[in-house]
């Protein structure tokens, strides 16, 4: 473990999440109305720091001797070898007394500190044998923030927020502007990043009342979500841009833009540094050509230099030039969520009910502001966060009918429809400047509709039972925030089609049965020598059965364990199905009373002793399969014709085949086998 920020290169990860939360709730009955009122305030402070020792060692090797890597090509050393002349060169300034002061401008902060800690001349030009140093001789503090971040942005494991770049918890709350301006005593940027501090506030009121035979439950909940962080003013342009209504844009347009162009539209020109003419315009995500006609392909506005927005500062051409002026505060989202449910009896034995709800969920993927990603946007090749994500919404409808069958049983039918809106999904921000990038946005939607039939038997004699069957259809444009990754890579992320969602289980059956003996005069079980041997004893069985969830089949085999080949979609997305699953769980238990003490000190304690078997029949339920074969233990690689040459080229094809078969039979592709538990619950 990492013992302190100044310790040697040891593995370290630290996450510190705190939360301040206030809740209040009250109720009152006024006449026929039962009111419920509540309030909630929550603010989180999430901090994290992580670093990989192997990547630090590689980074140190790159930073050491960085300023003396140039060679003296004017003085080669020529030797003979392998029948030809071999030229080798000394480093420039490699001799004492020949040090060129301008080299110090290229010396890394790490190299300077390493030489100083080793007792060497910090201005020396002798080459350090970096791999001869011990890890104990080095410290994370040797690096500057930018040296660490520049390497991190190539995909290595290093990140921080709420901590400084050395892993020390921030002693203050740095401002966003500090990230772009604050330097240490050596002139290095310190790049401070504050903790992630989202704020959530909600209030609700609910009224339950009856009108004739109708029973209403009406409420309103108001949520206010504030991500409490900076967001880009314009996600397509990293720098302040000249708008159509400003003087410079009007001059390029000879005094007037097309009538369809608003004053706040972004202007695109022929050249960023020296604009001469207007090529088009943009309003949010809607693009126009120079004549003000809406276009569907903004790439037509590109030149040989790419897309060219009309910038306020024409010299800002790299993401390294970004500053806090490109950002604004997150606009808090206020969401009103009405809720209403009602029921009324159709007869003495039948009841109709319905409800309507709106629910929201704070975004959980890719929300936290990470300023490193914007500064190094042109260096990174992966997805960046979107700090301007909005809450996701779900609109829920249900209607139902319940009918009494006997004095102890009923049948209920309910139909439901659920809309999911503003779901977070991966997108490609094309025609962005200075380069396009991947991020997240609230673009996905989905629906879940279905029917549930429930039979409910209250305890009759010794038995209680509840059985339910659900028919469900779940479709949407994405099952999770990464569903569109393949489309993004193929440049087809504009395709928005609905497919079965990953959790679309068409048929679900749940049956719960409990058989139990009471005690005393209500006991009706076997009696041995006057003793009720099964009093307070019972057994229950839970049957869970369901049809298979969908997956996307592949038309070609892939060597999943060796990274050979690429899957090709066979049919439609999530067009294939896993097999049905069925599991039976059982539990036998007995309630016992334990009496301890005597007289006034006597106390009774309740205990429950149980014997439980999960997956009673040890069913081999398949939870995942390989896309080509549809089997959980064969991906098709060993039998595919295109891979036979690769298999034959192995050192021992037979051993390779046997080991491959072992590895491909992944236990994670199956549900858990039978498990037996013996337990005791003690209540006091």
Secondary structure, DSSP 4 states (H G I P E B T S, - for coil): ---STTS-S--EEEEEEEEEEEEEEEEEEETTEEEEEEEEEEEEEEEEEEE-HHHHHHHHHHHTTGGG--B-TTS-EEEEETTEEEEE-PBTT-STT---GGGGGG--HHHHHHHHHTT--TT--SPP-GGGS-GGG--GGGS-HHHHHHHHTTT-SEEEESB-TTSPBPSS---HHHHHH-B-TTS-B----PPB--EEEEEEEEEEEEETTEEEEEEEEEEEEE--SEEES-TTBSS-B-BTTSHHHHHHTTT---TT--TTPEEEES-SSS--SEEEEEETTEEEETTS-EES-GGGG-BTTB--B-BSSTT--SGGG--GGGEEE---EEEEEEEEEEEEEEETTEEEEEEEEEEEE---SS-S--HHHHHTTTT--S----TT---EEEEEEEEEEEEEEETTEEEEEEEEEEEEEEEEEEEEETT-BS--EEEEEEEEEEEEEEEEEEEEEEEETTEEEEEEEEEEEEEES-SSTTTTHHHHHTT-TT----EE-TT--SEEEEEEEEEE---GGG--S-EETTEETTTTEEEEEEEEEEPPPEE--BSS--BTTTTBS---B-SSTT-EEPPPEEEEEEEEEEEEEEEES-GGG-EEEEEEEEEEEESTT----B----TTT--SS--STTT-GGGHHHHHTSTTHHHHHHHHHHHHS-GGGB----EEEEEEEEE-
